[in-house]
């Protein structure tokens, strides 16, 4: 479905922006998920939170910001996010 064009660093070392080649949400406003409890079953957010270390998500049409636990490494999070996005349908 969507592929990551690039990961963009943010001023917060525990957050990274993902610029995407396709929409991941259909809503015109961003969707914020402050914890895995905020993600409904069967959704893209739930699939993303399945990766250990992801703390929060801010999803918009063609970009997403991922927050991580300070002790988590970016490499496995980036791999997980890329895999989930390629298999997901817009929400």
mmCIF file as gemmi writes it, N, C-alpha and C atoms, coordinates in Angstrom:
data_model
loop_
_atom_site.group_PDB
_atom_site.id
_atom_site.type_symbol
_atom_site.label_atom_id
_atom_site.label_alt_id
_atom_site.label_comp_id
_atom_site.label_asym_id
_atom_site.label_entity_id
_atom_site.label_seq_id
_atom_site.pdbx_PDB_ins_code
_atom_site.Cartn_x
_atom_site.Cartn_y
_atom_site.Cartn_z
_atom_site.occupancy
_atom_site.B_iso_or_equiv
_atom_site.pdbx_formal_charge
_atom_site.auth_seq_id
_atom_site.auth_asym_id
_atom_site.pdbx_PDB_model_num
ATOM 1 N N . UNK Axp A 1 ? 0.817 -1.166 0 1 0 ? 1 A 1
ATOM 2 C CA . UNK Axp A 1 ? 0 0 0 1 0 ? 1 A 1
ATOM 3 C C . UNK Axp A 1 ? 0.873 1.246 0 1 0 ? 1 A 1
ATOM 4 N N . UNK Axp A 2 ? 1.28 1.762 1.121 1 0 ? 2 A 1
ATOM 5 C CA . UNK Axp A 2 ? 2.14 2.943 1.178 1 0 ? 2 A 1
ATOM 6 C C . UNK Axp A 2 ? 3.59 2.51 1.377 1 0 ? 2 A 1
ATOM 7 N N . UNK Axp A 3 ? 4.471 3.292 0.792 1 0 ? 3 A 1
ATOM 8 C CA . UNK Axp A 3 ? 5.896 3.065 1.001 1 0 ? 3 A 1
ATOM 9 C C . UNK Axp A 3 ? 6.503 4.337 1.569 1 0 ? 3 A 1
ATOM 10 N N . UNK Axp A 4 ? 7.54 4.145 2.336 1 0 ? 4 A 1
ATOM 11 C CA . UNK Axp A 4 ? 8.22 5.275 2.954 1 0 ? 4 A 1
ATOM 12 C C . UNK Axp A 4 ? 9.145 5.904 1.924 1 0 ? 4 A 1
ATOM 13 N N . UNK Axp A 5 ? 8.953 7.202 1.696 1 0 ? 5 A 1
ATOM 14 C CA . UNK Axp A 5 ? 9.85 7.94 0.819 1 0 ? 5 A 1
ATOM 15 C C . UNK Axp A 5 ? 11.125 8.262 1.582 1 0 ? 5 A 1
ATOM 16 N N . UNK Axp A 6 ? 10.943 8.737 2.809 1 0 ? 6 A 1
ATOM 17 C CA . UNK Axp A 6 ? 12.106 9.018 3.647 1 0 ? 6 A 1
ATOM 18 C C . UNK Axp A 6 ? 11.702 9.147 5.107 1 0 ? 6 A 1
ATOM 19 N N . UNK Axp A 7 ? 12.654 8.89 5.975 1 0 ? 7 A 1
ATOM 20 C CA . UNK Axp A 7 ? 12.52 9.181 7.397 1 0 ? 7 A 1
ATOM 21 C C . UNK Axp A 7 ? 13.201 10.525 7.613 1 0 ? 7 A 1
ATOM 22 N N . UNK Axp A 8 ? 12.513 11.43 8.296 1 0 ? 8 A 1
ATOM 23 C CA . UNK Axp A 8 ? 13.039 12.77 8.539 1 0 ? 8 A 1
ATOM 24 C C . UNK Axp A 8 ? 13.226 12.953 10.041 1 0 ? 8 A 1
ATOM 25 N N . UNK Axp A 9 ? 14.44 13.263 10.47 1 0 ? 9 A 1
ATOM 26 C CA . UNK Axp A 9 ? 14.655 13.51 11.9 1 0 ? 9 A 1
ATOM 27 C C . UNK Axp A 9 ? 13.838 14.722 12.373 1 0 ? 9 A 1
ATOM 28 N N . UNK Axp A 10 ? 13.495 14.718 13.63 1 0 ? 10 A 1
ATOM 29 C CA . UNK Axp A 10 ? 12.8 15.854 14.246 1 0 ? 10 A 1
ATOM 30 C C . UNK Axp A 10 ? 13.705 16.396 15.354 1 0 ? 10 A 1
ATOM 31 N N . UNK Axp A 11 ? 13.376 17.548 15.898 1 0 ? 11 A 1
ATOM 32 C CA . UNK Axp A 11 ? 14.179 18.056 17.016 1 0 ? 11 A 1
ATOM 33 C C . UNK Axp A 11 ? 14.173 17.125 18.235 1 0 ? 11 A 1
ATOM 34 N N . UNK Axp A 12 ? 13.154 16.301 18.342 1 0 ? 12 A 1
ATOM 35 C CA . UNK Axp A 12 ? 13.056 15.331 19.434 1 0 ? 12 A 1
ATOM 36 C C . UNK Axp A 12 ? 13.775 14.05 19 1 0 ? 12 A 1
ATOM 37 N N . UNK Axp A 13 ? 14.829 13.63 19.679 1 0 ? 13 A 1
ATOM 38 C CA . UNK Axp A 13 ? 15.541 12.417 19.271 1 0 ? 13 A 1
ATOM 39 C C . UNK Axp A 13 ? 14.701 11.144 19.405 1 0 ? 13 A 1
ATOM 40 N N . UNK Axp A 14 ? 13.574 11.228 20.097 1 0 ? 14 A 1
ATOM 41 C CA . UNK Axp A 14 ? 12.701 10.066 20.276 1 0 ? 14 A 1
ATOM 42 C C . UNK Axp A 14 ? 11.477 10.118 19.364 1 0 ? 14 A 1
ATOM 43 N N . UNK Axp A 15 ? 11.547 10.93 18.317 1 0 ? 15 A 1
ATOM 44 C CA . UNK Axp A 15 ? 10.463 11.007 17.337 1 0 ? 15 A 1
ATOM 45 C C . UNK Axp A 15 ? 11.074 11.128 15.949 1 0 ? 15 A 1
ATOM 46 N N . UNK Axp A 16 ? 10.399 10.53 14.98 1 0 ? 16 A 1
ATOM 47 C CA . UNK Axp A 16 ? 10.857 10.596 13.598 1 0 ? 16 A 1
ATOM 48 C C . UNK Axp A 16 ? 9.63 10.722 12.699 1 0 ? 16 A 1
ATOM 49 N N . UNK Axp A 17 ? 9.757 11.516 11.65 1 0 ? 17 A 1
ATOM 50 C CA . UNK Axp A 17 ? 8.67 11.702 10.69 1 0 ? 17 A 1
ATOM 51 C C . UNK Axp A 17 ? 8.902 10.775 9.505 1 0 ? 17 A 1
ATOM 52 N N . UNK Axp A 18 ? 7.843 10.117 9.059 1 0 ? 18 A 1
ATOM 53 C CA . UNK Axp A 18 ? 7.892 9.259 7.881 1 0 ? 18 A 1
ATOM 54 C C . UNK Axp A 18 ? 7.095 9.942 6.778 1 0 ? 18 A 1
ATOM 55 N N . UNK Axp A 19 ? 7.747 10.268 5.686 1 0 ? 19 A 1
ATOM 56 C CA . UNK Axp A 19 ? 7.074 10.828 4.522 1 0 ? 19 A 1
ATOM 57 C C . UNK Axp A 19 ? 6.719 9.651 3.62 1 0 ? 19 A 1
ATOM 58 N N . UNK Axp A 20 ? 5.444 9.582 3.21 1 0 ? 20 A 1
ATOM 59 C CA . UNK Axp A 20 ? 4.929 8.413 2.495 1 0 ? 20 A 1
ATOM 60 C C . UNK Axp A 20 ? 4.544 8.745 1.057 1 0 ? 20 A 1
ATOM 61 N N . UNK Axp A 21 ? 4.469 7.732 0.216 1 0 ? 21 A 1
ATOM 62 C CA . UNK Axp A 21 ? 4.1 7.93 -1.191 1 0 ? 21 A 1
ATOM 63 C C . UNK Axp A 21 ? 2.611 7.788 -1.456 1 0 ? 21 A 1
ATOM 64 N N . UNK Axp A 22 ? 1.829 7.465 -0.426 1 0 ? 22 A 1
ATOM 65 C CA . UNK Axp A 22 ? 0.388 7.279 -0.586 1 0 ? 22 A 1
ATOM 66 C C . UNK Axp A 22 ? -0.304 7.586 0.744 1 0 ? 22 A 1
ATOM 67 N N . UNK Axp A 23 ? -1.581 7.95 0.693 1 0 ? 23 A 1
ATOM 68 C CA . UNK Axp A 23 ? -2.307 8.219 1.937 1 0 ? 23 A 1
ATOM 69 C C . UNK Axp A 23 ? -2.441 6.974 2.811 1 0 ? 23 A 1
ATOM 70 N N . UNK Axp A 24 ? -2.384 7.202 4.126 1 0 ? 24 A 1
ATOM 71 C CA . UNK Axp A 24 ? -2.601 6.093 5.067 1 0 ? 24 A 1
ATOM 72 C C . UNK Axp A 24 ? -3.876 6.285 5.871 1 0 ? 24 A 1
ATOM 73 N N . UNK Axp A 25 ? -4.412 7.502 5.88 1 0 ? 25 A 1
ATOM 74 C CA . UNK Axp A 25 ? -5.704 7.768 6.518 1 0 ? 25 A 1
ATOM 75 C C . UNK Axp A 25 ? -6.531 8.609 5.561 1 0 ? 25 A 1
ATOM 76 N N . UNK Axp A 26 ? -7.833 8.428 5.598 1 0 ? 26 A 1
ATOM 77 C CA . UNK Axp A 26 ? -8.712 9.185 4.719 1 0 ? 26 A 1
ATOM 78 C C . UNK Axp A 26 ? -9.244 10.446 5.378 1 0 ? 26 A 1
ATOM 79 N N . UNK Axp A 27 ? -9.166 10.53 6.685 1 0 ? 27 A 1
ATOM 80 C CA . UNK Axp A 27 ? -9.655 11.711 7.395 1 0 ? 27 A 1
ATOM 81 C C . UNK Axp A 27 ? -8.791 12.925 7.055 1 0 ? 27 A 1
ATOM 82 N N . UNK Axp A 28 ? -9.392 14.096 6.932 1 0 ? 28 A 1
ATOM 83 C CA . UNK Axp A 28 ? -8.607 15.286 6.591 1 0 ? 28 A 1
ATOM 84 C C . UNK Axp A 28 ? -7.734 15.797 7.729 1 0 ? 28 A 1
ATOM 85 N N . UNK Axp A 29 ? -8.044 15.424 8.949 1 0 ? 29 A 1
ATOM 86 C CA . UNK Axp A 29 ? -7.255 15.876 10.095 1 0 ? 29 A 1
ATOM 87 C C . UNK Axp A 29 ? -6.348 14.754 10.601 1 0 ? 29 A 1
ATOM 88 N N . UNK Axp A 30 ? -5.243 15.114 11.245 1 0 ? 30 A 1
ATOM 89 C CA . UNK Axp A 30 ? -4.34 14.085 11.797 1 0 ? 30 A 1
ATOM 90 C C . UNK Axp A 30 ? -5.045 13.234 12.857 1 0 ? 30 A 1
ATOM 91 N N . UNK Axp A 31 ? -4.576 12.012 12.998 1 0 ? 31 A 1
ATOM 92 C CA . UNK Axp A 31 ? -5.085 11.11 14.035 1 0 ? 31 A 1
ATOM 93 C C . UNK Axp A 31 ? -3.944 10.822 14.998 1 0 ? 31 A 1
ATOM 94 N N . UNK Axp A 32 ? -4.189 11.062 16.258 1 0 ? 32 A 1
ATOM 95 C CA . UNK Axp A 32 ? -3.164 10.886 17.281 1 0 ? 32 A 1
ATOM 96 C C . UNK Axp A 32 ? -3.476 9.669 18.135 1 0 ? 32 A 1
ATOM 97 N N . UNK Axp A 33 ? -2.452 8.857 18.369 1 0 ? 33 A 1
ATOM 98 C CA . UNK Axp A 33 ? -2.557 7.676 19.22 1 0 ? 33 A 1
ATOM 99 C C . UNK Axp A 33 ? -1.462 7.795 20.274 1 0 ? 33 A 1
ATOM 100 N N . UNK Axp A 34 ? -1.85 8.081 21.489 1 0 ? 34 A 1
ATOM 101 C CA . UNK Axp A 34 ? -0.874 8.326 22.547 1 0 ? 34 A 1
ATOM 102 C C . UNK Axp A 34 ? -0.342 7.053 23.19 1 0 ? 34 A 1
ATOM 103 N N . UNK Axp A 35 ? -0.994 5.92 22.917 1 0 ? 35 A 1
ATOM 104 C CA . UNK Axp A 35 ? -0.546 4.638 23.461 1 0 ? 35 A 1
ATOM 105 C C . UNK Axp A 35 ? -1.217 3.522 22.669 1 0 ? 35 A 1
ATOM 106 N N . UNK Axp A 36 ? -0.754 2.295 22.822 1 0 ? 36 A 1
ATOM 107 C CA . UNK Axp A 36 ? -1.411 1.178 22.14 1 0 ? 36 A 1
ATOM 108 C C . UNK Axp A 36 ? -2.894 1.044 22.504 1 0 ? 36 A 1
ATOM 109 N N . UNK Axp A 37 ? -3.274 1.479 23.688 1 0 ? 37 A 1
ATOM 110 C CA . UNK Axp A 37 ? -4.687 1.388 24.096 1 0 ? 37 A 1
ATOM 111 C C . UNK Axp A 37 ? -5.601 2.237 23.208 1 0 ? 37 A 1
ATOM 112 N N . UNK Axp A 38 ? -5.054 3.26 22.565 1 0 ? 38 A 1
ATOM 113 C CA . UNK Axp A 38 ? -5.846 4.137 21.7 1 0 ? 38 A 1
ATOM 114 C C . UNK Axp A 38 ? -6.122 3.528 20.333 1 0 ? 38 A 1
ATOM 115 N N . UNK Axp A 39 ? -5.429 2.473 19.977 1 0 ? 39 A 1
ATOM 116 C CA . UNK Axp A 39 ? -5.569 1.857 18.658 1 0 ? 39 A 1
ATOM 117 C C . UNK Axp A 39 ? -6.656 0.79 18.681 1 0 ? 39 A 1
ATOM 118 N N . UNK Axp A 40 ? -7.614 0.914 17.792 1 0 ? 40 A 1
ATOM 119 C CA . UNK Axp A 40 ? -8.689 -0.073 17.704 1 0 ? 40 A 1
ATOM 120 C C . UNK Axp A 40 ? -8.144 -1.367 17.095 1 0 ? 40 A 1
ATOM 121 N N . UNK Axp A 41 ? -8.72 -2.511 17.481 1 0 ? 41 A 1
ATOM 122 C CA . UNK Axp A 41 ? -8.282 -3.793 16.912 1 0 ? 41 A 1
ATOM 123 C C . UNK Axp A 41 ? -8.421 -3.803 15.389 1 0 ? 41 A 1
ATOM 124 N N . UNK Axp A 42 ? -7.429 -4.394 14.739 1 0 ? 42 A 1
ATOM 125 C CA . UNK Axp A 42 ? -7.466 -4.542 13.297 1 0 ? 42 A 1
ATOM 126 C C . UNK Axp A 42 ? -7.081 -3.304 12.507 1 0 ? 42 A 1
ATOM 127 N N . UNK Axp A 43 ? -6.595 -2.276 13.168 1 0 ? 43 A 1
ATOM 128 C CA . UNK Axp A 43 ? -6.242 -1.043 12.475 1 0 ? 43 A 1
ATOM 129 C C . UNK Axp A 43 ? -4.745 -0.958 12.2 1 0 ? 43 A 1
ATOM 130 N N . UNK Axp A 44 ? -4.395 -0.023 11.354 1 0 ? 44 A 1
ATOM 131 C CA . UNK Axp A 44 ? -2.989 0.234 11.058 1 0 ? 44 A 1
ATOM 132 C C . UNK Axp A 44 ? -2.24 0.609 12.326 1 0 ? 44 A 1
ATOM 133 N N . UNK Axp A 45 ? -2.846 1.442 13.148 1 0 ? 45 A 1
ATOM 134 C CA . UNK Axp A 45 ? -2.189 1.851 14.396 1 0 ? 45 A 1
ATOM 135 C C . UNK Axp A 45 ? -1.895 0.64 15.274 1 0 ? 45 A 1
ATOM 136 N N . UNK Axp A 46 ? -2.835 -0.281 15.385 1 0 ? 46 A 1
ATOM 137 C CA . UNK Axp A 46 ? -2.597 -1.479 16.2 1 0 ? 46 A 1
ATOM 138 C C . UNK Axp A 46 ? -1.425 -2.281 15.642 1 0 ? 46 A 1
ATOM 139 N N . UNK Axp A 47 ? -1.362 -2.423 14.326 1 0 ? 47 A 1
ATOM 140 C CA . UNK Axp A 47 ? -0.261 -3.173 13.712 1 0 ? 47 A 1
ATOM 141 C C . UNK Axp A 47 ? 1.082 -2.483 13.953 1 0 ? 47 A 1
ATOM 142 N N . UNK Axp A 48 ? 1.098 -1.162 13.917 1 0 ? 48 A 1
ATOM 143 C CA . UNK Axp A 48 ? 2.34 -0.435 14.174 1 0 ? 48 A 1
ATOM 144 C C . UNK Axp A 48 ? 2.769 -0.576 15.631 1 0 ? 48 A 1
ATOM 145 N N . UNK Axp A 49 ? 1.824 -0.489 16.547 1 0 ? 49 A 1
ATOM 146 C CA . UNK Axp A 49 ? 2.142 -0.62 17.971 1 0 ? 49 A 1
ATOM 147 C C . UNK Axp A 49 ? 2.614 -2.024 18.339 1 0 ? 49 A 1
ATOM 148 N N . UNK Axp A 50 ? 2.447 -2.993 17.459 1 0 ? 50 A 1
ATOM 149 C CA . UNK Axp A 50 ? 2.931 -4.348 17.738 1 0 ? 50 A 1
ATOM 150 C C . UNK Axp A 50 ? 4.455 -4.383 17.813 1 0 ? 50 A 1
ATOM 151 N N . UNK Axp A 51 ? 5.101 -3.353 17.342 1 0 ? 51 A 1
ATOM 152 C CA . UNK Axp A 51 ? 6.557 -3.279 17.406 1 0 ? 51 A 1
ATOM 153 C C . UNK Axp A 51 ? 6.984 -2.775 18.774 1 0 ? 51 A 1
ATOM 154 N N . UNK Axp A 52 ? 7.792 -3.532 19.494 1 0 ? 52 A 1
ATOM 155 C CA . UNK Axp A 52 ? 8.281 -3.047 20.776 1 0 ? 52 A 1
ATOM 156 C C . UNK Axp A 52 ? 9.048 -1.74 20.598 1 0 ? 52 A 1
ATOM 157 N N . UNK Axp A 53 ? 8.793 -0.807 21.476 1 0 ? 53 A 1
ATOM 158 C CA . UNK Axp A 53 ? 9.517 0.454 21.45 1 0 ? 53 A 1
ATOM 159 C C . UNK Axp A 53 ? 8.726 1.624 20.915 1 0 ? 53 A 1
ATOM 160 N N . UNK Axp A 54 ? 7.641 1.364 20.167 1 0 ? 54 A 1
ATOM 161 C CA . UNK Axp A 54 ? 6.827 2.476 19.688 1 0 ? 54 A 1
ATOM 162 C C . UNK Axp A 54 ? 5.957 2.967 20.831 1 0 ? 54 A 1
ATOM 163 N N . UNK Axp A 55 ? 6.042 4.242 21.111 1 0 ? 55 A 1
ATOM 164 C CA . UNK Axp A 55 ? 5.318 4.851 22.234 1 0 ? 55 A 1
ATOM 165 C C . UNK Axp A 55 ? 4.041 5.558 21.783 1 0 ? 55 A 1
ATOM 166 N N . UNK Axp A 56 ? 4.096 6.295 20.654 1 0 ? 56 A 1
ATOM 167 C CA . UNK Axp A 56 ? 2.928 7.029 20.179 1 0 ? 56 A 1
ATOM 168 C C . UNK Axp A 56 ? 3.028 7.252 18.681 1 0 ? 56 A 1
ATOM 169 N N . UNK Axp A 57 ? 1.895 7.616 18.088 1 0 ? 57 A 1
ATOM 170 C CA . UNK Axp A 57 ? 1.808 7.832 16.646 1 0 ? 57 A 1
ATOM 171 C C . UNK Axp A 57 ? 0.969 9.065 16.358 1 0 ? 57 A 1
ATOM 172 N N . UNK Axp A 58 ? 1.359 9.808 15.352 1 0 ? 58 A 1
ATOM 173 C CA . UNK Axp A 58 ? 0.556 10.888 14.806 1 0 ? 58 A 1
ATOM 174 C C . UNK Axp A 58 ? 0.481 10.618 13.312 1 0 ? 58 A 1
ATOM 175 N N . UNK Axp A 59 ? -0.713 10.289 12.828 1 0 ? 59 A 1
ATOM 176 C CA . UNK Axp A 59 ? -0.868 9.885 11.434 1 0 ? 59 A 1
ATOM 177 C C . UNK Axp A 59 ? -1.69 10.913 10.674 1 0 ? 59 A 1
ATOM 178 N N . UNK Axp A 60 ? -1.203 11.291 9.499 1 0 ? 60 A 1
ATOM 179 C CA . UNK Axp A 60 ? -1.916 12.201 8.612 1 0 ? 60 A 1
ATOM 180 C C . UNK Axp A 60 ? -1.989 11.525 7.249 1 0 ? 60 A 1
ATOM 181 N N . UNK Axp A 61 ? -2.506 12.214 6.271 1 0 ? 61 A 1
ATOM 182 C CA . UNK Axp A 61 ? -2.717 11.571 4.963 1 0 ? 61 A 1
ATOM 183 C C . UNK Axp A 61 ? -1.451 10.903 4.423 1 0 ? 61 A 1
ATOM 184 N N . UNK Axp A 62 ? -0.413 11.659 4.19 1 0 ? 62 A 1
ATOM 185 C CA . UNK Axp A 62 ? 0.774 11.069 3.565 1 0 ? 62 A 1
ATOM 186 C C . UNK Axp A 62 ? 2.043 11.24 4.396 1 0 ? 62 A 1
ATOM 187 N N . UNK Axp A 63 ? 1.879 11.347 5.694 1 0 ? 63 A 1
ATOM 188 C CA . UNK Axp A 63 ? 3.022 11.35 6.598 1 0 ? 63 A 1
ATOM 189 C C . UNK Axp A 63 ? 2.58 10.837 7.969 1 0 ? 63 A 1
ATOM 190 N N . UNK Axp A 64 ? 3.563 10.461 8.742 1 0 ? 64 A 1
ATOM 191 C CA . UNK Axp A 64 ? 3.301 9.943 10.079 1 0 ? 64 A 1
ATOM 192 C C . UNK Axp A 64 ? 4.515 10.269 10.945 1 0 ? 64 A 1
ATOM 193 N N . UNK Axp A 65 ? 4.258 10.632 12.191 1 0 ? 65 A 1
ATOM 194 C CA . UNK Axp A 65 ? 5.342 10.811 13.147 1 0 ? 65 A 1
ATOM 195 C C . UNK Axp A 65 ? 5.244 9.69 14.175 1 0 ? 65 A 1
ATOM 196 N N . UNK Axp A 66 ? 6.374 9.059 14.42 1 0 ? 66 A 1
ATOM 197 C CA . UNK Axp A 66 ? 6.453 7.937 15.357 1 0 ? 66 A 1
ATOM 198 C C . UNK Axp A 66 ? 7.275 8.378 16.557 1 0 ? 66 A 1
ATOM 199 N N . UNK Axp A 67 ? 6.729 8.153 17.743 1 0 ? 67 A 1
ATOM 200 C CA . UNK Axp A 67 ? 7.478 8.381 18.976 1 0 ? 67 A 1
ATOM 201 C C . UNK Axp A 67 ? 7.938 7.04 19.518 1 0 ? 67 A 1
ATOM 202 N N . UNK Axp A 68 ? 9.144 6.998 20.035 1 0 ? 68 A 1
ATOM 203 C CA . UNK Axp A 68 ? 9.681 5.739 20.567 1 0 ? 68 A 1
ATOM 204 C C . UNK Axp A 68 ? 10.012 5.88 22.046 1 0 ? 68 A 1
ATOM 205 N N . UNK Axp A 69 ? 10.139 4.75 22.692 1 0 ? 69 A 1
ATOM 206 C CA . UNK Axp A 69 ? 10.669 4.705 24.044 1 0 ? 69 A 1
ATOM 207 C C . UNK Axp A 69 ? 12.136 5.119 23.961 1 0 ? 69 A 1
ATOM 208 N N . UNK Axp A 70 ? 12.633 5.899 24.91 1 0 ? 70 A 1
ATOM 209 C CA . UNK Axp A 70 ? 14.024 6.347 24.838 1 0 ? 70 A 1
ATOM 210 C C . UNK Axp A 70 ? 15.051 5.214 24.721 1 0 ? 70 A 1
ATOM 211 N N . UNK Axp A 71 ? 14.748 4.065 25.254 1 0 ? 71 A 1
ATOM 212 C CA . UNK Axp A 71 ? 15.701 2.955 25.205 1 0 ? 71 A 1
ATOM 213 C C . UNK Axp A 71 ? 15.617 2.14 23.905 1 0 ? 71 A 1
ATOM 214 N N . UNK Axp A 72 ? 14.638 2.414 23.062 1 0 ? 72 A 1
ATOM 215 C CA . UNK Axp A 72 ? 14.441 1.635 21.832 1 0 ? 72 A 1
ATOM 216 C C . UNK Axp A 72 ? 15.371 2.126 20.724 1 0 ? 72 A 1
ATOM 217 N N . UNK Axp A 73 ? 15.738 1.204 19.845 1 0 ? 73 A 1
ATOM 218 C CA . UNK Axp A 73 ? 16.586 1.517 18.695 1 0 ? 73 A 1
ATOM 219 C C . UNK Axp A 73 ? 15.702 1.81 17.481 1 0 ? 73 A 1
ATOM 220 N N . UNK Axp A 74 ? 16.129 2.755 16.658 1 0 ? 74 A 1
ATOM 221 C CA . UNK Axp A 74 ? 15.347 3.108 15.473 1 0 ? 74 A 1
ATOM 222 C C . UNK Axp A 74 ? 15.358 2.025 14.4 1 0 ? 74 A 1
ATOM 223 N N . UNK Axp A 75 ? 16.427 1.295 14.24 1 0 ? 75 A 1
ATOM 224 C CA . UNK Axp A 75 ? 16.536 0.334 13.13 1 0 ? 75 A 1
ATOM 225 C C . UNK Axp A 75 ? 15.391 -0.683 13.104 1 0 ? 75 A 1
ATOM 226 N N . UNK Axp A 76 ? 15.087 -1.395 14.195 1 0 ? 76 A 1
ATOM 227 C CA . UNK Axp A 76 ? 13.99 -2.362 14.113 1 0 ? 76 A 1
ATOM 228 C C . UNK Axp A 76 ? 12.622 -1.684 13.976 1 0 ? 76 A 1
ATOM 229 N N . UNK Axp A 77 ? 12.476 -0.507 14.533 1 0 ? 77 A 1
ATOM 230 C CA . UNK Axp A 77 ? 11.21 0.218 14.388 1 0 ? 77 A 1
ATOM 231 C C . UNK Axp A 77 ? 10.997 0.593 12.926 1 0 ? 77 A 1
ATOM 232 N N . UNK Axp A 78 ? 12.015 1.115 12.27 1 0 ? 78 A 1
ATOM 233 C CA . UNK Axp A 78 ? 11.902 1.492 10.855 1 0 ? 78 A 1
ATOM 234 C C . UNK Axp A 78 ? 11.561 0.285 9.985 1 0 ? 78 A 1
ATOM 235 N N . UNK Axp A 79 ? 12.203 -0.847 10.243 1 0 ? 79 A 1
ATOM 236 C CA . UNK Axp A 79 ? 11.909 -2.061 9.461 1 0 ? 79 A 1
ATOM 237 C C . UNK Axp A 79 ? 10.46 -2.494 9.654 1 0 ? 79 A 1
ATOM 238 N N . UNK Axp A 80 ? 9.998 -2.482 10.9 1 0 ? 80 A 1
ATOM 239 C CA . UNK Axp A 80 ? 8.622 -2.885 11.203 1 0 ? 80 A 1
ATOM 240 C C . UNK Axp A 80 ? 7.628 -1.946 10.524 1 0 ? 80 A 1
ATOM 241 N N . UNK Axp A 81 ? 7.853 -0.653 10.638 1 0 ? 81 A 1
ATOM 242 C CA . UNK Axp A 81 ? 6.946 0.328 10.051 1 0 ? 81 A 1
ATOM 243 C C . UNK Axp A 81 ? 6.873 0.142 8.539 1 0 ? 81 A 1
ATOM 244 N N . UNK Axp A 82 ? 7.998 -0.029 7.875 1 0 ? 82 A 1
ATOM 245 C CA . UNK Axp A 82 ? 8.009 -0.224 6.418 1 0 ? 82 A 1
ATOM 246 C C . UNK Axp A 82 ? 7.21 -1.463 6.027 1 0 ? 82 A 1
ATOM 247 N N . UNK Axp A 83 ? 7.396 -2.543 6.752 1 0 ? 83 A 1
ATOM 248 C CA . UNK Axp A 83 ? 6.686 -3.787 6.445 1 0 ? 83 A 1
ATOM 249 C C . UNK Axp A 83 ? 5.181 -3.628 6.641 1 0 ? 83 A 1
ATOM 250 N N . UNK Axp A 84 ? 4.776 -3.038 7.758 1 0 ? 84 A 1
ATOM 251 C CA . UNK Axp A 84 ? 3.346 -2.854 8.042 1 0 ? 84 A 1
ATOM 252 C C . UNK Axp A 84 ? 2.702 -1.953 6.999 1 0 ? 84 A 1
ATOM 253 N N . UNK Axp A 85 ? 3.348 -0.849 6.653 1 0 ? 85 A 1
ATOM 254 C CA . UNK Axp A 85 ? 2.777 0.093 5.697 1 0 ? 85 A 1
ATOM 255 C C . UNK Axp A 85 ? 2.596 -0.53 4.309 1 0 ? 85 A 1
ATOM 256 N N . UNK Axp A 86 ? 3.524 -1.349 3.887 1 0 ? 86 A 1
ATOM 257 C CA . UNK Axp A 86 ? 3.418 -1.982 2.578 1 0 ? 86 A 1
ATOM 258 C C . UNK Axp A 86 ? 2.238 -2.94 2.494 1 0 ? 86 A 1
ATOM 259 N N . UNK Axp A 87 ? 1.804 -3.466 3.621 1 0 ? 87 A 1
ATOM 260 C CA . UNK Axp A 87 ? 0.725 -4.446 3.633 1 0 ? 87 A 1
ATOM 261 C C . UNK Axp A 87 ? -0.637 -3.844 4.006 1 0 ? 87 A 1
ATOM 262 N N . UNK Axp A 88 ? -0.663 -2.587 4.432 1 0 ? 88 A 1
ATOM 263 C CA . UNK Axp A 88 ? -1.884 -2 4.98 1 0 ? 88 A 1
ATOM 264 C C . UNK Axp A 88 ? -2.74 -1.332 3.912 1 0 ? 88 A 1
ATOM 265 N N . UNK Axp A 89 ? -4.024 -1.247 4.212 1 0 ? 89 A 1
ATOM 266 C CA . UNK Axp A 89 ? -4.977 -0.494 3.385 1 0 ? 89 A 1
ATOM 267 C C . UNK Axp A 89 ? -5.258 0.842 4.077 1 0 ? 89 A 1
ATOM 268 N N . UNK Axp A 90 ? -5.63 1.887 3.319 1 0 ? 90 A 1
ATOM 269 C CA . UNK Axp A 90 ? -5.918 3.192 3.94 1 0 ? 90 A 1
ATOM 270 C C . UNK Axp A 90 ? -7.054 3.074 4.954 1 0 ? 90 A 1
ATOM 271 N N . UNK Axp A 91 ? -6.975 3.919 6.002 1 0 ? 91 A 1
ATOM 272 C CA . UNK Axp A 91 ? -7.998 3.903 7.057 1 0 ? 91 A 1
ATOM 273 C C . UNK Axp A 91 ? -8.582 5.271 7.265 1 0 ? 91 A 1
